[in-house]
Amino acid sequence: MKTQFYIARHGQTLFNVKHLYQGWCDSPLLEKGIQQAKALHNGLANIPFEVAVSSTSERAIDTMNYALEGRDVPKKWDKGLKEVYFGEYEGDPGSIHHVSEDQNWIGYAFCGGEDRDQAYERFKKTLEKYAVGGNVLIVTHGAVISRMVQHLDPEEWKLRKYPDQLVPNCSVTRIDYEDGEFTLIHHPDTSYLED
């Protein structure tokens, strides 16, 4: 049984614009983020979803609600889809911490958070729970999507892109799941943001 995951990052938030570590902290969608989510609604309009599952963060829930407004799609929320936990850096400006490239790449266990592989395993196991067959919409966060893409595409892994570079707000990443295996169908894509 094949499941086609449409994995969307949430719309632009206040913390995104202020360049603050967002992680398990939360900030509201800005007007631009709301418009992105509404555009995503149009871009996904012809795709029949079996279920939609969001991270429990408000920014992801709001994005899912705008993207599915007026549609009769069952909705769920799951903590396993949350962003990487940045520990003591949560809510801080990115500019005040001088994190080495290697530390940033490994993750944030050094400051009480998650390393990226822990977050990846959590995210992957959560997706497996919702591999119900057919099309499934997932609304989640940049760093966990980024890590999934980098695991499935070794060339992307070598580039070591930051999540904002690899996964723009309200982009959609297509990943299939069948016979216990994930396959990357296409990288984070903003073509779903139709006017």
C-alpha positions, 0 to 999 in steps of 0.5 A: 500500500503506497502513501503519497505524503504532501509535506508542507512547511508552515507559512511565514511567522513573526519569529521567521522575520525576526530571525529567532530560534523558533523550534518548540516556541511558537509565534503567529503567522504574519499576514504574508504567512496567512496569504501563503497558506491560502495560496497553498489551499488553491494549489492543493485544491484538486488533490483528494486527501485521506487525512491531514496531520499537523504539528501541534504548534499553532503556526502549523495548525493555522497553516493546515486550517487555511490550506484546507478551508471549506474541505471535508478532510479529517484533521489530526495533530501530532507532537511527533511532527514538531520542529527540532527542539533548540534547547536553551536557544529557543526564542533567541536571536540567531545572531547572538549565538556563534554556533559552529557549522559542525554544531549546527549540523549535528544539532542542539544537544549541546545546549539541552535540545535535540540533535538533528538525527533524533529529530529525524527519527522522531519525524520519520516514525510519526510519518509511518503512523500516518501511512494509511494509503492514498494522499496524506497532507502533513504540515510541519517545520523547516528543520525536520523537513530539511533533515528528511530530504537530506537523508533521502538525497545524499547529494543534498546532504553534501550541500548541507543547506540551512532549513530556510534555504532548502525549505521555504515557507509553505513549500511542499515536499513530496515523499512516498512511503511503500513497503517500509521505505520512503522515496523522495519524489520532489524537493521542497517546491513552491509551485503549489502557491498558486494565486 
